[in-house]
């Protein structure tokens, strides 16, 4: 079983990998920020600084890109 510290580290690593994960989906940025109901500037700020994504935003993001 993973420890809480391991889970937190995995979560942090996942956030840092978001730009690559999103790029690998093939979705255009405009599609993603529209589905997230996020402004273009907020989306690009999150992409530039992945540690600023909130948990709620990440949940929505993964709902969008999982399909």
Residue pairs with C-beta under 8 A, 6 or more apart in sequence:
2 10
12 51
14 21
15 50
15 51
15 53
15 58
16 50
16 51
17 50
18 46
18 47
18 50
18 53
18 61
19 47
19 50
21 65
22 29
22 32
22 47
22 61
22 65
25 65
27 64
27 65
29 40
29 43
29 44
29 47
30 40
32 43
32 61
32 64
32 65
33 39
33 40
33 42
33 43
35 60
35 64
36 43
36 57
36 60
36 61
36 64
38 46
38 57
45 52
46 52
46 53
46 57
53 61
